[in-house]
Amino acid sequence: MKKIFWITMSILCALGAPVANVRARSHATPTPAPVPSKSARLIVQRAPNFGTDLSIRLWVDGKKVADIPRNQHYGGVLAAERHSVTALALPNTQSRRPTSMLLSMKPDKVYIFTAMWEGDRLILRPSDYYTPTTRANR
């Protein structure tokens, strides 16, 4: 049995598979994969009064990463470099333009933003705190 495990591990390593995930499955208590070096974490949460029937569509570097409904947030690990972050409230019944910003991320830092309304405009305001919610499905 041990030999099969090591052969499987060798094949996975040769293919570039994340070994940390394979090991986590072999234990009773899974552990999260380590955050790659030279990366940063991005969290986008919703203000409590954002709107019960609204969700937030979030793109990073032009790629859709999440739809964030009520009581959920986006949490992702990104390379520590410059990224474009764009958000749009859905349904977009008033034909609002998406909100975009450039974010220069530094290694090992956590960037928290709260999506909120400023008048009738969606903004992403930097936050010092995170309100725990469920992570949104991608």
Beta strands, then each sheet from edge to edge (+ up, - down):
strand 1: 39-46
strand 2: 55-60
strand 3: 63-68
strand 4: 72-79
strand 5: 82-90
strand 6: 99-104
strand 7: 110-118
strand 8: 121-126
strand 9: 134-135
sheet 1: 8+ 7- 1- 4+ 9+
sheet 2: 3+ 2- 5+ 6-
end
